Amino acid sequence: MKTSSGFRKYIVIAGKRNVGKSSFLNALIGQNISIVSNVAGTTTDPVFKTMELYPVGPITFIDTPGLDDVGELGLKRIEKAKKILYRADAGILIVDSLLTTFEENIIKLFENLEIPFIIVINKIDILKNVEKIKESYSKYNVPIITVSSLKKEGFENLGKILHEIIPEDEEIPFLSDLIDGGELVILVVPIDLGAPKGRLIMPQVHAIREGLDREALVLVVKERELRYAIENIGIQPKLVVTDSQSVMKVVSDIPDNVPLTTFSILESRYRGDLEYFIESVKEIEKLKDGDKVIIMEGCTHRPLTEDIGRIKIPRWLTNHTGVSLEFKVWAGVDMPELSEIEDAKLIIHCGGCVMNRASMMRRVRMFKRLGIPMTNYGVVISYLHGVLDRTIKPLISREVEF
């Protein structure tokens, strides 16, 4: 219950009205969370329930209104239910009859949004044609289970099946694949107002640890000492990693043939989708007067006088585009409501150092489904300073045109 929403899996329960979605959820969790009645359309708004489901882990089930609701109000409920799907890690389609166009449309929605799903045949205590129903859905090649929500039967393997269909996010190294044992990696760590007193920020510590684990030589310097280190250490660095805000000074202090990237770009590959972020940053050139740009952060912190997300990036972006943009800051580990972000023309996310890859990728998938370009601080800063082609080169095997 204390696990933040950014680290839980979201499972959407969908189906027609009166098919037993609410009864299914109540039977699963052993509580009367959703209102149940024989009147079709009893559930009018999505109902959220958080629990621990073995072996999936912390999970939030979302009970949605029937997607065959009628009338003007019913259509609004359907649209609200569909928007919830953008947040889903997986779906459960509840059915109690042979396949109809309603179920076909829901399945098409799952497939178009690339949401893995299972089919649950409910009410097997009263249905007479369970095998025929199962056969009508077999063409979709997804797991099909049968349950009785009334008798609370058939739920034993649900967690195991959901765990099998929810994709595990790929484990990606931070920088260990970019260096070998005995090679030199220089980490440029400015100590400015944003630096925590007496310690380093997580990406810097992460880079040091992976470098040491790789048996590499890890040299940590401030930006003012970088040129001296390059000229006097006697070994050409295999890689230089810098704070994004110091990238222009670092570029001027190291030879052109020394590979260079930034901590934030390493973070974007490690936790997110670097290719997507690189493609999305090009949307900067399409921004017009009045467009909304959302600065998104994975944590909350007290803003600094020259805060990178709230002050510097908006200033650089405005100077680059020459247009008047609307900037909105959204911070926190919870997922934003669609009403807060669906009209945005660009999302610029922080490195996400307090997030895991699963929670960052959930945001990536959501914005892809919504068709909203998403990039990150490091990619944007390098792009706006004209050095993105160089800072992504150690991580991207192909040439990228900007």
C-alpha positions, -999 to +999 in steps of 0.1 A: +000+000+000+030+023+006+045+016-028+042+048-049+022+045-081+052+050-102+065+016-091+033-004-093+018-023-122-015-011-135-041-036-146-073-024-163-104-045-160-126-039-191-158-054-206-195-048-213-219-035-188-232-061-163-206-087-173-194-089-137-163-067-137-170-052-103-179-087-089-146-100-103-126-073-086-144-077-053-139-115-054-102-111-063-093-088-035-118-101-009-134-067-003-165-049-016-146-021-033-168-018-064-206-014-061-224-044-075-260-047-087-281-063-115-286-028-131-264-024-161-239+005-158-237+006-120-200+015-122-199+051-136-162+060-129-130+040-128-124+024-094-088+020-082-077-007-058-041-013-048-029-047-035+000-071-035-005-099-060+020-128-061+042-130-081+035-097-098+041-076-067+025-042-059-004-037-083-033-014-089-065-028-105-087-003-123-124-013-126-138+006-156-174+014-167-189-008-194-175+001-228-210-005-243-226+023-222-253+043-239-266+079-241-246+111-239-235+105-204-226+069-212-204+080-241-185+103-217-180+074-194-166+053-222-142+080-232-130+083-196-126+045-194-106+045-226-082+072-214-074+049-184-060+024-208-031+048-216-017+040-181-021+002-183+007-023-180-019-051-188-056-056-193-082-081-183-112-085-206-142-099-187-168-118-208-199-139-202-210-146-238-198-155-272-176-130-289-194-099-302-184-066-318-181-050-284-154-074-273-137-072-307-135-034-303-120-037-268-094-063-280-086-040-310-080-012-285-057-034-264-038-044-295-035-009-310-021+004-277+002-027-274-013-036-240-009-073-232-041-088-220-059-119-208-096-130-212-116-140-182-149-159-187-170-150-157-202-165-142-192-201-150-215-212-122-245-203-143-232-204-179-242-234-200-218-230-230-184-222-214-164-242-239-182-226-269-175-192-254-138-201-249-136-213-285-150-181-299-121-161-282-093-187-290-083-169-322-066-142-303-040-165-288-041-150-253-046-168-220-082-175-212-093-185-177-127-193-163-140-180-129-171-177-108-170-143-090-200-153-070-184-185-056-149-170-057-135-199-078-109-199-105-086-171-092-057-193-081-035-188-111-044-153-120-013-137-105+010-162-123-007-156-157-005-118-153+031-120-144+038-140-175+022-115-199+036-083-184+069-077-202+100-073-181+119-041-191+154-049-205+183-045-181+207-019-196+241-010-183+248+026-173+283+029-188+301-004-183+295-015-219+313+017-231+346+010-213+370-019-207+392-029-178+423-007-175+408+021-196+404+057-183+370+073-179+369+109-167+338+121-148+333+158-148+313+168-117+306+205-111+300+215-075+274+242-079+242+253-062+225+221-074+251+198-058+240+182-025+263+191+004+288+165+013+278+139-013+274+133-050+241+128-069+230+093-079+241+092-115+276+103-106+278+076-079+264+051-103+290+059-129+319+056-104+306+022-092+302+007-127+336+020-137+352+004-107+333-029-113+346-028-148+382-025-135+385+008-153+405+038-141+379+064-129+390+100-125+366+125-110+373+162-116+355+195-116+351+212-149+379+237-142+404+209-137+395+189-168+420+204-192+448+201-167+439+164-162+438+157-199+471+174-206+490+158-176+477+123-169+494+108-200+465+085-210+439+093-235+404+088-220+382+061-234+352+082-223+344+116-207+311+120-190+300+155-179+271+172-162+249+185-190+251+221-179+289+221-183+289+204-217+300+234-237+331+240-215+340+203-216+337+203-254+362+231-257+386+214-233+389+179-248+402+168-282+376+160-309+386+123-310+377+118-273+343+102-268+320+124-248+285+121-233+265+134-203+252+118-171+216+127-182+220+111-216+233+079-199+203+081-176+180+084-206+194+052-221+195+033-188+160+042-176+141+052-208+141+051-246+171+071-259+161+066-296+126+080-289+141+109-269+164+118-298+136+116-324+113+137-301+138+165-296+135+174-333+099+185-325+114+216-309+117+230-344+079+227-349+069+246-318+046+276-323+034+305-302+011+293-274+022+257-275+024+239-242+057+223-231+056+202-199+087+200-178+084+167-160+104+155-130+104+122-113+107+137-078+098+168-059+125+192-047+128+228-036+134+249-068+167+267-070+173+302-081+187+289-114+167+257-115+176+236-146+140+225-153+120+256-143+144+284-153+173+273-176+156+249-201+126+272-206+150+302-212+172+282-236+142+268-254+125+302-258+158+318-271+162+289-296+127+289-310+119+326-308+083+319-299+062+324-268+056+290-252+035+279-223+056+260-197+041+238-171+060+219-145+047+185-133+068+168-105+064+136-086+065+098-088+027+095-095+014+093-130-002+126-142-038+128-151-044+129-189-062+162-185-029+177-174-008+166-203-029+156-233-027+190-250+011+192-246+032+195-277+064+183-260+074+165-227+109+172-214+116+148-186+144+148-160+170+120-159+147+101-135+175+092-110+149+083-083+129+062-107+134+027-118+133+017-155+099+002-152+083+034-140+101+055-166+091+032-194+055+033-183+056+071-189+073+065-222+047+041-234+019+064-222+032+093-242+038+072-273+002+060-271-010+096-268+013+107-297+031+133-275+068+136-282+089+130-251+126+137-245+148+144-215+169+172-200+203+159-212+192+154-248+175+188-249+205+207-234+230+191-258+206+197-288+201+234-279+238+239-275+245+222-309+265+192-296+239+164-295+255+146-324+287+143-303+272+134-270+251+106-283+278+091-306+292+068-279+258+053-274+242+053-309+258+032-336+240+051-365+243+086-378+215+109-367+205+140-387+195+172-368 
